[in-house]
Amino acid sequence: METLEFNKTLLYAIPLPVFIQDKDLMLVECNKAFLEFFNLTKNAVIGRKLQDIIGKSLTELIPQELSNLYKNQDEYKIEKNLAMYQTKIKNWLGVEKTIEIYKTTYNYKENFNGIIGVMVDISTKEEQTNKLQQTIVNKTLENIKQTQEFEEERLKSIKFQAIGQLAAGITHEINTPLTFAKGNLEMMLYDIKDLPDTTMKENLLEISDSIMTGLNRIANIVESMREVSQQSSETKEDINLYSTLLVALTMAHNRAKIITKIYLNSDEFEIGMDKNNFVFMSNIQKQRIEQVWIIIINNALDELVKIEPFEKRYLDIKIETKNGYNIIYFRDNAGGIPEHIKASIFQPFISNKTSSGMGIGLNIAQKIIKDNNGEILAYNDEFGAVFEVRLPCI
């Protein structure tokens, strides 16, 4: 009697649902956890079969081939002392749980006398395993995508190098006929100015002035192409940052002119502006810094093109000196940097573009600025994004 009472006390102390069946597979005992799982009283459980409680028969708990095997054996014999089934059942709240049911036989005088079973809820474990597997799949796909994008970027870099070499050759070839055309036009202007004052003279001077403006425009573009396509050197030089901004804006002008007006120190940018109009000297690697400006400008243009109409767009660039640094601000009104990427915007593969771009431009820009002893920051003001670059003064 004492042993029976001890066993019952032990049974109720177990936090997992436990049940006991007799040799006829009728439930003769269960613990509190079993009753709570199904929200039943003991009177509603004792004397019933387990399949009536969980709503599934043996053939639904185990594979068909094992079910057929059991059917062909004597119903009171169990082939194995310990058997485990995994199934999905609903608790009294209707929540589906993944359950493992462990059954073992107990014998009296070497005869089968019944079954003791334990139910283990593995739903959380299964959910965590599924999440882990999905995470592994997602990470694998992401790594494959990044590898492909790295390869595309490498091929793109090779193409850009080839284009740079081609541009260097083109600028050299253009300069020769351009110099010839400008020289001849200047000689013609001397002859035109010697003509009598007539309407024809005024027309010729006006046409010649337009032609010279066009030739100077071509000369500025060619010069900017030459500077950008030069073989990059790691040697730093004392350079006027204002002039590097003009080079970058000239290279971006063909695209920018159909997207937005750009202001540099309050002046609307035009090709041919005086590179010494402002002087902000820093010791930098010129072509690399110009590359940074082009990256930032193009990023702003990518966002500004989404704003309608044209008149509402602006990109404002300002350069000033403060506390020993030349500080360049790039401000646009395209809505700002999204909060979810603001903190990691300079990390590789972080991008807000939907149609193109793999998110490594700003990472490259940050590295270039750091290599030139500077700092680059990104934040929002009340209108949009602000990129702030600090480079030491000399």
C-alpha positions as CSV (number, residue, x, y, z in Angstrom):
1,M,0.0,0.0,0.0
2,E,2.8,2.4,0.9
3,T,4.5,1.5,-2.4
4,L,1.4,2.3,-4.3
5,E,0.9,5.6,-2.6
6,F,4.6,6.5,-3.2
7,N,4.2,5.7,-6.9
8,K,1.2,7.9,-7.2
9,T,3.0,10.7,-5.5
10,L,5.9,10.3,-7.9
11,L,3.6,10.2,-10.8
12,Y,1.9,13.5,-9.9
13,A,5.3,15.1,-9.3
14,I,6.3,14.5,-13.0
15,P,5.7,17.8,-15.0
16,L,5.1,15.8,-18.2
17,P,1.8,14.2,-19.1
18,V,2.0,10.5,-17.9
19,F,-0.6,7.7,-18.4
20,I,-0.8,4.0,-17.5
21,Q,-2.8,1.4,-19.5
22,D,-3.7,-2.1,-18.4
23,K,-3.2,-5.2,-20.6
24,D,-6.4,-4.4,-22.4
25,L,-4.9,-1.0,-23.2
26,M,-7.5,0.8,-21.0
27,L,-6.3,3.9,-19.1
28,V,-6.1,3.0,-15.4
29,E,-4.0,6.0,-14.1
30,C,-2.7,9.4,-15.2
31,N,-1.1,12.4,-13.6
32,K,-2.2,16.0,-13.2
33,A,-0.2,17.2,-16.3
34,F,-2.1,14.7,-18.5
35,L,-5.5,15.9,-17.2
36,E,-4.5,19.6,-17.7
37,F,-3.3,19.1,-21.2
38,F,-6.7,17.8,-22.3
39,N,-8.7,19.7,-19.6
40,L,-10.4,16.6,-18.4
41,T,-11.2,15.1,-15.0
42,K,-9.8,11.7,-14.0
43,N,-13.3,10.2,-14.1
44,A,-13.5,11.2,-17.8
45,V,-10.2,9.4,-18.5
46,I,-10.1,6.2,-16.5
47,G,-11.5,3.2,-18.3
48,R,-11.1,4.7,-21.8
49,K,-8.6,4.0,-24.5
50,L,-5.8,6.5,-25.2
51,Q,-6.9,6.9,-28.9
52,D,-10.3,8.1,-27.6
53,I,-8.6,10.8,-25.6
54,I,-6.1,12.1,-28.2
55,G,-8.4,11.5,-31.2
56,K,-6.0,9.3,-33.1
57,S,-5.7,5.5,-33.4
58,L,-2.5,3.5,-33.5
59,T,-2.6,3.4,-37.3
60,E,-2.5,7.2,-37.3
61,L,0.4,7.4,-34.9
62,I,2.9,5.1,-36.6
63,P,3.9,4.4,-40.3
64,Q,1.5,2.1,-42.2
65,E,4.0,-0.8,-42.5
66,L,4.5,-0.9,-38.7
67,S,0.7,-0.6,-38.2
68,N,0.2,-3.7,-40.4
69,L,2.9,-5.5,-38.5
70,Y,1.2,-4.8,-35.1
71,K,-2.2,-5.9,-36.5
72,N,-0.8,-9.3,-37.4
73,Q,0.6,-9.9,-33.8
74,D,-1.3,-10.9,-30.7
75,E,-2.9,-7.7,-29.3
76,Y,-1.3,-8.3,-25.9
77,K,2.2,-8.6,-27.2
78,I,4.6,-5.7,-27.8
79,E,7.6,-6.4,-29.9
80,K,9.8,-3.7,-28.2
81,N,10.0,-2.7,-24.6
82,L,10.2,1.0,-25.5
83,A,8.3,2.5,-28.5
84,M,8.2,6.2,-29.5
85,Y,5.6,7.8,-31.8
86,Q,5.5,11.4,-33.0
87,T,2.2,13.0,-33.9
88,K,0.3,16.3,-33.9
89,I,-2.6,16.6,-31.6
90,K,-4.7,19.5,-30.3
91,N,-4.9,20.4,-26.6
92,W,-8.1,21.5,-25.0
93,L,-7.6,25.1,-26.3
94,G,-7.5,23.8,-29.9
95,V,-3.8,24.6,-30.3
96,E,-2.0,22.0,-32.4
97,K,1.1,20.6,-30.7
98,T,3.8,18.3,-31.9
99,I,4.0,15.5,-29.4
100,E,6.3,12.6,-28.9
101,I,4.7,9.6,-27.0
102,Y,7.1,7.2,-25.3
103,K,5.6,3.9,-24.3
104,T,7.1,1.0,-22.4
105,T,5.7,-2.2,-21.1
106,Y,5.5,-3.4,-17.5
107,N,5.3,-7.1,-16.8
108,Y,4.1,-9.2,-13.9
109,K,5.7,-12.7,-13.6
110,E,7.1,-12.3,-17.1
111,N,3.6,-11.7,-18.5
112,F,2.5,-8.5,-20.2
113,N,0.5,-6.5,-17.7
114,G,0.2,-3.0,-19.3
115,I,1.8,0.1,-20.6
116,I,3.3,3.2,-19.1
117,G,3.4,6.2,-21.4
118,V,4.9,9.7,-21.3
119,M,3.9,12.6,-23.6
120,V,6.6,15.2,-24.5
121,D,5.6,18.5,-26.2
122,I,8.4,19.3,-28.7
123,S,6.5,22.1,-30.5
124,T,8.9,24.8,-29.3
125,K,11.9,22.7,-30.2
126,E,10.4,21.9,-33.6
127,E,9.7,25.6,-34.2
128,Q,13.2,26.6,-33.3
129,T,14.6,23.8,-35.5
130,N,12.5,25.0,-38.5
131,K,13.6,28.6,-37.9
132,L,17.2,27.6,-37.7
133,Q,16.9,25.6,-40.9
134,Q,15.1,28.6,-42.6
135,T,17.9,30.9,-41.4
136,I,20.5,28.6,-42.8
137,V,18.7,28.5,-46.2
138,N,18.3,32.3,-46.2
139,K,22.0,32.9,-45.3
140,T,23.1,30.4,-48.0
141,L,21.0,32.2,-50.6
142,E,22.3,35.5,-49.4
143,N,25.9,34.3,-49.6
144,I,25.3,33.0,-53.1
145,K,23.7,36.3,-54.1
146,Q,26.6,38.3,-52.6
147,T,29.2,36.1,-54.4
148,Q,27.4,36.7,-57.7
149,E,27.2,40.5,-57.0
150,F,30.9,40.6,-56.1
151,E,31.7,38.9,-59.4
152,E,29.5,41.4,-61.3
153,E,31.2,44.3,-59.5
154,R,34.6,42.9,-60.4
155,L,33.6,42.6,-64.0
156,K,32.1,46.1,-63.9
157,S,35.4,47.4,-62.4
158,I,37.4,45.8,-65.3
159,K,35.0,47.5,-67.8
160,F,35.4,50.9,-66.1
161,Q,39.2,50.5,-66.3
162,A,38.9,49.8,-70.0
163,I,36.5,52.8,-70.4
164,G,39.0,55.0,-68.5
165,Q,41.8,54.0,-70.8
166,L,39.6,54.6,-73.8
167,A,38.5,58.0,-72.4
168,A,42.2,59.0,-71.9
169,G,42.9,58.2,-75.6
170,I,39.7,60.0,-76.8
171,T,40.5,63.2,-74.8
172,H,44.0,63.2,-76.3
173,E,42.6,62.8,-79.8
174,I,39.9,65.5,-79.2
175,N,42.3,68.0,-77.9
176,T,44.3,68.3,-81.1
177,P,41.4,69.3,-83.4
178,L,39.8,71.3,-80.6
179,T,42.9,73.4,-80.2
180,F,43.0,73.8,-84.0
181,A,39.4,75.0,-84.2
182,K,39.8,77.5,-81.3
183,G,42.9,78.9,-82.9
184,N,41.3,79.4,-86.2
185,L,38.2,80.9,-84.7
186,E,40.3,83.4,-82.8
187,M,42.1,84.4,-86.0
188,M,38.7,84.8,-87.7
189,L,37.5,87.0,-84.9
190,Y,40.4,89.4,-85.6
191,D,39.3,89.6,-89.3
192,I,35.6,90.0,-88.3
193,K,36.4,92.9,-85.9
194,D,38.2,94.7,-88.8
195,L,35.1,94.7,-90.9
196,P,32.9,97.8,-91.2
197,D,30.2,98.2,-88.6
198,T,27.2,96.5,-90.2
199,T,24.4,94.1,-89.3
200,M,26.5,91.3,-90.9
201,K,29.4,92.1,-88.6
202,E,27.2,91.9,-85.5
203,N,25.7,88.6,-86.6
204,L,29.2,87.2,-87.3
205,L,30.4,88.3,-83.9
206,E,27.3,86.8,-82.2
207,I,27.7,83.5,-84.0
208,S,31.4,83.4,-83.3
209,D,30.8,84.1,-79.6
210,S,28.3,81.1,-79.5
211,I,30.8,78.9,-81.2
212,M,33.6,79.9,-78.8
213,T,31.3,79.2,-75.9
214,G,30.6,75.7,-77.2
215,L,34.3,75.0,-77.8
216,N,35.1,76.1,-74.3
217,R,32.4,73.8,-73.0
218,I,33.9,70.9,-74.9
219,A,37.3,71.8,-73.6
220,N,36.1,71.8,-70.0
221,I,34.4,68.4,-70.4
222,V,37.5,67.0,-72.1
223,E,39.7,68.3,-69.2
224,S,37.4,66.8,-66.6
225,M,37.5,63.5,-68.5
226,R,41.2,63.6,-68.7
227,E,41.5,64.2,-64.9
228,V,39.2,61.4,-64.0
229,S,40.7,58.9,-66.4
230,Q,44.3,59.6,-65.3
231,Q,46.1,56.6,-63.8
232,S,45.3,56.9,-60.1
233,S,48.4,57.4,-57.9
234,E,48.5,56.9,-54.1
235,T,50.6,60.1,-53.8
236,K,48.8,62.9,-52.0
237,E,49.0,66.5,-53.2
238,D,47.9,69.9,-51.9
239,I,44.7,70.3,-53.8
240,N,41.8,72.8,-53.9
241,L,38.7,70.8,-52.9
242,Y,36.5,73.3,-54.7
243,S,38.1,72.4,-58.0
244,T,37.6,68.7,-57.4
245,L,33.9,69.3,-56.8
246,L,33.7,71.1,-60.2
247,V,35.3,68.2,-61.9
248,A,32.9,65.7,-60.3
249,L,29.9,67.9,-61.2
250,T,31.0,68.3,-64.8
251,M,31.2,64.5,-65.1
252,A,27.7,64.1,-63.6
253,H,26.2,67.1,-65.5
254,N,24.8,65.2,-68.5
255,R,22.6,63.2,-66.2
256,A,22.0,65.8,-63.5
257,K,20.7,68.5,-65.9
258,I,17.5,66.5,-66.6
259,I,17.0,65.6,-62.9
260,T,17.7,68.7,-60.7
261,K,19.5,72.0,-60.4
262,I,22.7,71.8,-58.3
263,Y,24.0,74.6,-56.2
264,L,27.7,74.9,-55.1
265,N,28.3,77.5,-52.4
266,S,24.9,79.2,-53.4
267,D,25.9,79.4,-57.1
268,E,23.9,77.3,-59.6
269,F,26.5,74.9,-61.2
270,E,27.4,75.5,-64.8
271,I,30.2,73.9,-66.8
272,G,33.2,76.2,-67.1
273,M,32.9,77.8,-63.6
274,D,36.2,79.2,-62.3
275,K,38.0,76.5,-60.3
276,N,39.7,79.1,-58.2
277,N,36.5,81.0,-57.3
278,F,36.9,79.5,-53.8
279,V,40.0,78.0,-52.3
280,F,39.9,75.2,-49.6
281,M,43.2,73.3,-49.6
282,S,43.7,69.8,-48.3
283,N,46.4,67.2,-48.8
284,I,44.6,64.5,-50.7
285,Q,44.7,61.9,-53.5
286,K,42.8,63.9,-56.1
287,Q,41.2,61.2,-58.3
288,R,40.1,59.2,-55.4
289,I,38.4,62.2,-53.7
290,E,36.7,63.0,-57.0
291,Q,35.4,59.5,-57.1
292,V,33.8,60.0,-53.6
293,W,32.0,63.2,-54.9
294,I,30.7,61.3,-57.9
295,I,29.3,58.4,-55.7
296,I,27.5,60.9,-53.4
297,I,26.1,63.0,-56.2
298,N,24.8,60.0,-58.1
299,N,23.2,58.6,-55.0
300,A,21.4,61.9,-54.5
301,L,20.3,61.9,-58.1
302,D,19.0,58.3,-57.8
303,E,16.6,59.5,-55.0
304,L,15.8,62.9,-56.4
305,V,14.5,61.4,-59.7
306,K,11.6,59.9,-57.6
307,I,10.4,63.4,-56.6
308,E,7.9,65.2,-58.8
309,P,7.9,67.8,-60.3
310,F,11.4,68.9,-61.4
311,E,11.0,72.3,-59.8
312,K,10.7,70.7,-56.3
313,R,14.0,69.0,-56.4
314,Y,17.4,70.4,-55.3
315,L,20.9,69.3,-54.4
316,D,22.8,71.8,-52.5
317,I,26.6,71.5,-51.9
318,K,28.4,73.7,-49.5
319,I,32.0,73.8,-48.5
320,E,33.4,75.7,-45.5
321,T,36.4,75.7,-43.1
322,K,35.8,75.0,-39.3
323,N,38.1,73.9,-36.5
324,G,41.0,72.9,-38.8
325,Y,38.8,71.0,-41.3
326,N,37.4,71.6,-44.7
327,I,33.8,70.5,-44.4
328,I,31.7,69.6,-47.4
329,Y,27.9,69.2,-47.1
330,F,25.8,67.5,-49.7
331,R,22.0,68.2,-49.0
332,D,19.0,67.0,-51.0
333,N,15.3,67.0,-50.4
334,A,14.5,63.5,-51.5
335,G,13.0,62.4,-48.1
336,G,16.1,61.3,-46.2
337,I,17.9,58.1,-45.3
338,P,15.5,55.3,-44.2
339,E,15.8,54.6,-40.4
340,H,16.4,50.9,-41.0
341,I,19.7,51.5,-42.9
342,K,20.9,54.8,-41.4
343,A,23.1,53.2,-38.8
344,S,24.7,50.7,-41.3
345,I,24.6,52.8,-44.5
346,F,28.4,52.6,-44.9
347,Q,28.5,48.8,-44.6
348,P,28.7,46.8,-47.8
349,F,25.5,45.5,-49.4
350,I,23.4,48.1,-47.7
351,S,21.3,49.9,-50.3
352,N,17.9,51.6,-50.6
353,K,17.8,51.2,-54.4
354,T,15.1,49.0,-55.9
355,S,16.3,48.8,-59.5
356,S,20.1,48.7,-59.4
357,G,23.0,49.1,-57.1
358,M,24.5,46.5,-54.7
359,G,25.3,48.9,-51.8
360,I,29.1,49.1,-51.9
361,G,29.5,52.6,-53.3
362,L,29.3,54.4,-49.9
363,N,31.5,51.7,-48.3
364,I,34.2,52.5,-50.9
365,A,33.7,56.2,-50.3
366,Q,34.2,55.8,-46.6
367,K,37.4,53.9,-47.1
368,I,38.8,56.6,-49.5
369,I,37.9,59.4,-47.0
370,K,39.6,57.5,-44.1
371,D,42.7,56.9,-46.3
372,N,42.9,60.6,-46.7
373,N,42.7,61.2,-42.9
374,G,39.1,62.4,-43.1
375,E,35.6,61.4,-41.9
376,I,32.3,61.0,-43.6
377,L,28.9,61.2,-41.8
378,A,25.4,60.5,-43.0
379,Y,22.2,61.9,-41.3
380,N,18.9,63.5,-42.0
381,D,17.7,67.1,-41.6
382,E,14.1,68.3,-41.9
383,F,14.2,68.1,-45.7
384,G,16.3,65.0,-46.6
385,A,19.6,63.4,-46.5
386,V,22.9,65.1,-45.6
387,F,26.3,63.7,-46.3
388,E,29.1,65.5,-44.4
389,V,32.7,65.0,-45.4
390,R,35.6,66.4,-43.2
391,L,39.1,66.7,-44.6
392,P,42.0,68.3,-42.7
393,C,43.1,71.8,-43.8
394,I,46.6,72.7,-44.8
